[in-house]
Amino acid sequence: MSHALTIFLQPLSEKLSWKGMRGQSDCAMVSGKLVYANGTQYIGSLLRCVPHGRGRYVFKHGGEYVGDFVRGKKHGNGFLYYGDGSIYAGLFRRGLKHGLGIMRSADAST
């Protein structure tokens, strides 16, 4: 059974605390929303309060990543939408573009 939650994160120097449903002491596997102190957001699957599975990361200054996450990093198939309208569709590994992918600029050239 999946539970939904919203967690508001403080700067990384502060410890995250969350009291779960039915006495859970960690996030386990849930769907939820993380809102970081710098204005960025993550919406999707979480494992122990970390993005894991399918999700959407929305950057503070525009742009977003939609795709797979493993232990908090972009990993697997995904789409990276830039604030200028450019799009990258392809593979990611440990947070970085890796392997096959297509980059399309805002003016529709590749």
Secondary structure, DSSP 8 states (H G I E B T S, - for coil): ---EEEEE---TTS------GGG-SS--EEEEEEE-TTS-EEEEEEETTEEEEEEEEE-TTS-EEEEEEETTEEEEEEEEE-TTS-EEEEEEETTEEEEEEEEE-TTS--
